[in-house]
Amino acid sequence: MVEENSETHTARAAGGDLSRPWQTLSSGFEQARAREDSLDRLVEWPAQRALLGEVTGLAILDAGCGNGAKIAQLASDGAAASVGVDISGNFITPPLGVELIEGDLSDLAAVPGLAGRRFDRILFLQSFGYAADPVRALQIAREMLTGDGFILLTRTHPVRYAIERAEENGTLLGEEYFATESFAYWHRNWNDQVTLTKRPYTMSDLLNTFSAAGLWMETAVEPRMPAEAAERFPHKQEVMNKYLGILMFKLRPIPGR
């Protein structure tokens, strides 16, 4: 068993090098994201990109960047002096102006090369659940923002996990939504060799975490699949209809905190 941040990753079955399970899982995620029917490609990334807006000349930090493809895309859109950090170290060859650093998003200030740096945008794109101390992770990120900077944070809708656990356990939705016990979860579309032990959370948990970190929510978005994509990939629309999707938040420092 290997513990990485707040979610434990364990090998589910023999085979392959599972000494660093997140490396195994992250490569599976990138393969899944590359698929034509990936919800990240169809729903998440377009909505994330829209919330970011114009990035020309901005310094961007992607905390939990995966292989670095998204920060590379932002660099091609004009972002400058940008950095991706991920614990896996499985990176693409970075384009000019982008650094990709192996490190833990739980304490960005301790990541080599980041001390004292400031960023216009800091991204936690489906990576925030891996922070060992969520409040502290956001406090550190807040201190790394420029004066007009903001954090873009996305998380899977907590109702999704509650529905899945209710189906699996034969329980009620409310029981699972308000449960506090950690639960095992494996990504059937990423890599079924790796099981995650996740902490459940509610909407109020998320909002209280933001407040405790000295952040206020400027915008919240629950992206839906575009009609053309829903028609083209009805099986993915069925998933969205049943389990909902993700939550996106634009967070800014509370003045005076």
C-alpha positions in Angstrom: 0.0 0.0 0.0 1.3 3.5 -0.9 -0.1 6.6 0.4 0.1 9.7 -1.8 -1.6 12.8 -0.4 -5.1 12.3 1.0 -6.1 9.3 -1.2 -4.4 6.0 -0.9 -3.5 4.0 -4.0 -3.2 0.2 -3.8 -2.6 -2.5 -6.4 -5.8 -4.4 -7.1 -4.2 -7.2 -9.0 -0.8 -8.6 -9.9 1.0 -7.6 -13.0 3.1 -4.6 -14.1 5.2 -2.3 -12.0 2.9 -1.1 -9.2 5.5 0.1 -6.8 4.3 3.6 -7.6 0.6 3.2 -8.3 -0.1 6.8 -9.3 2.3 6.4 -12.2 0.2 3.5 -13.3 -3.0 5.3 -12.8 -1.9 8.6 -14.5 -0.8 6.8 -17.7 -4.2 5.1 -17.8 -5.9 8.5 -17.3 -4.0 10.1 -20.2 -4.9 7.1 -22.5 -8.6 7.5 -21.5 -8.5 11.3 -22.0 -7.1 10.8 -25.5 -10.2 8.9 -26.6 -12.7 10.6 -28.8 -15.5 10.0 -26.4 -13.6 11.2 -23.3 -15.7 13.4 -21.0 -12.6 15.4 -20.3 -12.4 16.3 -24.0 -16.1 16.7 -24.5 -17.1 18.5 -21.3 -14.4 19.3 -18.8 -11.6 20.9 -20.7 -13.8 23.1 -22.9 -15.5 24.4 -19.7 -12.2 24.8 -17.9 -10.8 26.7 -20.8 -13.8 29.0 -21.0 -13.5 29.9 -17.3 -9.8 30.7 -17.7 -10.5 33.2 -20.5 -7.7 35.1 -22.2 -4.3 33.8 -21.0 -1.9 35.7 -23.2 1.1 36.8 -21.2 -0.1 35.2 -18.0 1.9 33.0 -15.7 0.0 29.8 -14.9 0.6 26.9 -12.5 -1.1 23.6 -13.1 -1.1 21.7 -9.8 -1.6 18.0 -10.5 -1.0 18.5 -14.2 -0.9 14.8 -15.3 1.4 14.6 -18.3 1.4 18.3 -18.8 -0.7 18.4 -21.9 -3.1 21.1 -20.7 -0.4 23.5 -19.5 1.3 23.0 -22.9 -2.0 23.9 -24.6 -2.3 27.1 -22.5 1.3 27.9 -23.5 0.3 27.6 -27.2 -2.6 30.0 -26.4 -0.1 32.6 -25.2 0.5 31.8 -21.5 4.0 32.7 -20.4 6.5 31.3 -17.8 4.1 28.5 -16.8 4.7 25.4 -14.7 3.1 22.0 -14.3 3.6 20.0 -11.2 2.6 16.3 -10.8 3.7 13.5 -8.5 3.8 11.0 -11.3 6.7 12.5 -13.3 5.2 11.0 -16.5 5.5 14.2 -18.7 5.4 15.1 -22.3 8.3 17.0 -23.7 7.4 20.6 -22.6 7.2 23.4 -25.1 9.2 26.6 -24.8 8.1 28.6 -21.7 6.8 25.6 -19.8 8.4 23.7 -16.9 7.2 20.3 -15.8 8.3 19.4 -12.3 7.8 16.2 -10.3 6.4 17.2 -7.0 3.5 17.1 -4.5 0.7 19.6 -4.8 0.0 19.4 -1.1 2.8 22.0 -0.5 3.5 23.9 -3.7 5.9 26.3 -1.9 8.2 23.3 -1.2 8.3 22.1 -4.8 11.8 22.8 -6.2 11.9 26.0 -8.2 8.5 27.4 -7.0 9.6 29.2 -3.8 8.9 32.9 -4.1 7.2 32.7 -7.5 3.8 34.2 -8.3 1.2 33.1 -10.8 -1.8 34.8 -12.4 -3.7 31.5 -12.5 -3.4 28.4 -10.4 -5.2 25.3 -11.5 -6.4 22.3 -9.5 -8.1 20.3 -12.3 -9.5 17.2 -10.8 -6.4 17.0 -8.6 -7.5 18.7 -5.4 -8.7 15.5 -3.8 -5.1 14.4 -3.5 -4.0 17.2 -1.1 -2.9 15.9 2.3 -4.4 19.0 4.0 -6.9 20.6 1.6 -7.1 23.9 3.5 -3.4 24.3 3.8 -2.9 23.4 0.1 -5.2 26.2 -0.8 -3.7 28.7 1.6 -0.3 28.1 0.1 -1.7 28.5 -3.4 -3.5 31.7 -2.4 -0.1 33.2 -1.3 1.3 32.4 -4.7 -1.2 34.4 -6.6 -0.6 37.8 -8.2 -2.8 40.7 -7.1 -5.5 39.9 -9.7 -5.0 36.2 -9.8 -7.4 33.4 -9.1 -7.6 29.7 -8.6 -9.5 27.4 -10.9 -10.5 24.3 -9.0 -12.6 21.4 -10.3 -13.9 18.3 -8.5 -16.2 15.4 -9.3 -19.7 16.0 -8.2 -20.0 14.4 -4.7 -23.4 13.0 -5.7 -21.8 10.8 -8.3 -19.8 8.8 -5.7 -22.9 8.6 -3.4 -25.0 7.1 -6.2 -22.3 4.6 -7.1 -21.9 3.5 -3.5 -25.7 3.3 -3.0 -25.9 1.0 -6.0 -23.0 -1.1 -4.9 -24.1 -1.4 -1.2 -27.8 -1.5 -1.6 -28.2 1.6 0.5 -30.0 4.9 0.1 -28.5 8.0 -1.6 -28.8 10.1 1.5 -27.0 7.5 3.6 -24.0 7.5 1.2 -23.9 11.2 0.6 -23.5 12.0 4.3 -21.3 9.0 5.0 -17.9 9.8 6.6 -16.1 6.5 6.2 -13.4 6.3 3.5 -14.3 4.0 0.6 -12.5 2.0 -2.1 -12.9 3.2 -5.7 -11.3 2.0 -8.9 -11.4 3.8 -12.3 -12.9 1.3 -14.7 -12.1 3.6 -17.6 -8.5 4.3 -16.5 -6.8 1.3 -15.0 -8.5 -1.5 -13.0 -5.2 -2.5 -11.5 -5.2 0.4 -9.1 -7.7 1.0 -6.3 -8.2 4.4 -4.7 -9.2 4.8 -1.1 -11.2 8.1 -1.1 -12.6 10.4 1.5 -16.2 11.2 0.9 -17.2 14.9 0.8 -20.3 17.0 0.5 -21.0 20.4 -1.2 -20.8 22.1 2.2 -17.4 20.4 2.8 -16.1 22.0 -0.3 -17.5 25.5 0.4 -16.2 25.4 4.0 -12.8 24.4 2.8 -12.6 27.4 0.4 -13.7 29.8 3.2 -11.2 28.3 5.7 -8.5 28.9 3.2 -9.3 32.6 2.9 -11.0 32.3 -0.6 -14.3 33.4 -1.9 -16.2 31.9 -4.8 -16.5 34.2 -7.7 -18.1 31.7 -10.1 -19.4 28.1 -9.9 -20.1 26.1 -13.0 -21.7 22.7 -13.6 -20.8 22.0 -17.3 -23.1 19.9 -19.4 -22.4 18.1 -22.6 -23.0 20.1 -25.8 -26.0 18.9 -27.8 -23.9 17.8 -30.8 -21.7 15.7 -28.5 -24.7 14.2 -26.7 -26.2 13.1 -30.0 -22.9 11.7 -31.2 -22.0 9.9 -28.0 -25.3 9.0 -26.3 -23.6 6.5 -24.0 -21.7 9.4 -22.4 -24.8 11.5 -22.1 -26.4 8.6 -20.3 -23.5 8.6 -17.8 -23.9 12.4 -17.3 -27.7 12.0 -16.8 -27.3 9.3 -14.2 -24.2 10.4 -12.2 -23.9 14.1 -13.0 -20.5 15.5 -13.9 -18.0 17.8 -12.3 -18.1 21.1 -10.3 -15.9 24.0 -11.3 -15.0 27.0 -9.1 -13.2 30.3 -9.7 -11.8 31.3 -6.4 -10.2 34.6 -5.3 -8.5 35.7 -2.0 -10.8 37.2 0.5 -9.5 40.8 0.9 -7.7 41.3 4.2 -7.1 37.6 4.9 
